[in-house]
Amino acid sequence: MHALAGLYHPLVTPFDSAGDVDPAAIARNARRYLDTPLTGLVVLGSNGESPQLEDDESDRIIAAVRDVVPSARPLLAGAARESTRATIAACRRAAELGVTAVMVRTPAFYKNMMTTEAFVRHYTAVADASPVPVLLYNVTFYTGVTLQPDAIGLLARHPNIVGIKESGNDMQLLGDYLSASAGEDFIVLCGSATSFFSALALGVHGGVLALAGLLPDACARLRQLMIDGRYDEARSLQASLLPLARTIGAQHGVPALKAALTLLGFDTGNPRPPLGPAPPAVVNALRTQLTALGLLEESPAGI
């Protein structure tokens, strides 16, 4: 199996009280994961609010995390831009800062023109120029475009394209990705904790999960149970994780993930506008869910 197969957490990007990126805070957060079973970490993903960051901010975040994450531990960095030229430049800067691989989200502004031909042209040029391996990144519920399996069949043959992260819950699409890339040195990673069990059953090679930042041991155990063929235990574990996974996933997204991490003592700050902080009702729901999973102590009655 490819060296990048495994379990990753996409770090949030902390902002200080002035709304500026806080590299020291993300370094502290990253350091807390070094003793967990996570294969590695991701910076500048969707949960890292990457579309909201300037290039210099992105570079400072990568540098801060790479400084604390040992070189032997994979560090993936989002490097997507709307143009091929700017994406190549972002990949080169990330490589210079020491990332293991780049994760390149689909360009999406010109949605009606993002055909398989356009995607293959874009990703081939990026992979040809990138000094580090490239993972494709499909996140249709944000971009409104989808990398089709025929594109994966072509791109999986490129020696510098090593996999894809698929963030949705479409098991047919995941299965088609696996079939289209069969026989190549190419990994398929699940990006949704709500369907992690189902994706693992299909044969994905791991996941990039927001939930893994809250429950790294449980997420790693779920993957290992599936590898070991202990499906009933894995199914039960998945069921116990679903309420929290849904809250920090498609239901409430980055604001909820940041709120949950804050409850666990991580330094995140608020999301960058136009995103706002999670409303009190969501924070209360998160507190209840985290307590039920044993991550927070129950408050005494009346408090």
Secondary structure by P-SEA (a helix, b strand, c coil): cccccbbbbbbbbbbcccccccaaaaaaaaaaacccccccccccccccccccccaaaaaaaaaaaaacccccbbbbbbbccccaaaaaaaaaaaaaacccbbbbcccccccccccaaaaaaaaaaaaacccbbbbbbbbcccccccccaaaaaaaaacccccbbbbccccaaaaaaaaaaaccccbbbbbccccaaaaaaaacccccccccccccaaaaaaaaaaaaacaaaaaaaaaaaaaaaaaaacccccaaaaaaaaaaacccccccccccccccaaaaaaaaaaaaaacccccccccc
